[in-house]
């Protein structure tokens, strides 16, 4: 798979803190960061907050947006220790043309 098109995944808590981050490619999963690493970059953080604002207490379905040449896909991740937010970031195909 071409690295420029490999999606990158962030798992956030409900306070939008990054809990895990790493490439979505299974072969590279071992390089994922498993400790809290702070927050998303400003434009991505604002887009994620806007797309999840309507989720409130209940998890809604996934959403998507384009931000500065990146395609964001966002999905809820329910779990026994609370809800999480999965953010998949990949280079926009329109930006690479």
C-alpha positions as CSV (number, residue, x, y, z in Angstrom):
1,X,0.0,0.0,0.0
2,X,1.3,3.5,-0.9
3,X,2.3,5.3,2.4
4,X,0.7,8.6,1.2
5,X,-2.7,6.9,1.1
6,X,-2.4,4.8,4.3
7,X,-5.0,6.2,6.7
8,X,-3.8,7.2,10.2
9,X,-6.1,6.5,13.2
10,X,-6.5,8.4,16.4
11,X,-8.6,7.2,19.3
12,X,-9.9,10.0,21.5
13,X,-11.8,10.1,24.8
14,X,-14.9,12.2,25.2
15,X,-12.7,15.1,26.3
16,X,-11.0,14.9,22.8
17,X,-7.7,13.8,24.3
18,X,-5.7,11.5,22.0
19,X,-5.4,8.1,23.8
20,X,-3.9,6.1,20.9
21,X,-2.5,7.0,17.5
22,X,-0.9,5.1,14.7
23,X,-1.2,4.0,11.1
24,X,-4.3,1.9,10.1
25,X,-2.1,-0.5,8.3
26,X,-2.0,-3.8,10.3
27,X,1.6,-4.3,9.4
28,X,2.5,-1.0,11.1
29,X,0.2,-1.4,14.1
30,X,3.1,-2.2,16.4
31,X,4.3,1.3,16.0
32,X,1.1,2.8,17.4
33,X,1.3,5.0,20.5
34,X,-0.6,3.5,23.3
35,X,-0.2,6.3,25.8
36,X,-2.1,9.6,25.9
37,X,-0.4,11.9,23.4
38,X,-2.2,15.2,23.8
39,X,-4.6,16.6,21.3
40,X,-5.2,16.7,17.6
41,X,-3.8,19.6,15.5
42,X,-6.1,22.7,15.6
43,X,-8.0,22.4,12.2
44,X,-8.6,18.7,12.7
45,X,-9.6,19.1,16.3
46,X,-12.1,21.8,15.4
47,X,-13.6,19.6,12.6
48,X,-13.9,16.6,15.0
49,X,-15.6,18.7,17.7
50,X,-18.0,20.1,15.1
51,X,-18.9,16.7,13.7
52,X,-19.4,15.2,17.1
53,X,-21.2,18.1,18.8
54,X,-24.6,16.5,18.1
55,X,-23.6,13.2,19.7
56,X,-24.1,14.6,23.2
57,X,-24.5,11.6,25.5
58,X,-25.6,9.1,22.9
59,X,-23.2,8.0,20.3
60,X,-24.4,8.8,16.8
61,X,-23.3,7.3,13.5
62,X,-20.1,8.2,11.7
63,X,-19.4,11.4,9.9
64,X,-16.8,12.7,7.4
65,X,-15.3,16.0,6.3
66,X,-12.5,17.5,4.3
67,X,-9.9,19.6,6.1
68,X,-6.9,21.2,4.5
69,X,-6.3,18.4,1.9
70,X,-7.2,15.7,4.4
71,X,-10.2,13.4,4.5
72,X,-11.5,12.8,8.0
73,X,-13.8,9.9,8.9
74,X,-15.2,9.8,12.4
75,X,-17.0,7.0,14.1
76,X,-18.1,6.2,17.7
77,X,-16.4,3.4,19.6
78,X,-18.5,2.2,22.5
79,X,-16.6,0.3,25.3
80,X,-17.0,-0.9,28.8
81,X,-14.8,1.9,30.1
82,X,-16.8,4.6,28.3
83,X,-17.3,5.9,24.8
84,X,-14.4,6.8,22.5
85,X,-14.1,8.6,19.2
86,X,-12.2,7.0,16.3
87,X,-10.7,9.5,13.8
88,X,-9.3,8.2,10.5
89,X,-7.2,10.7,8.6
90,X,-6.0,10.2,5.1
91,X,-4.7,12.4,2.3
92,X,-7.6,13.6,0.2
93,X,-7.6,12.1,-3.3
94,X,-8.5,15.5,-4.7
95,X,-5.4,17.1,-3.0
96,X,-3.1,14.6,-4.6
97,X,-4.2,15.3,-8.2
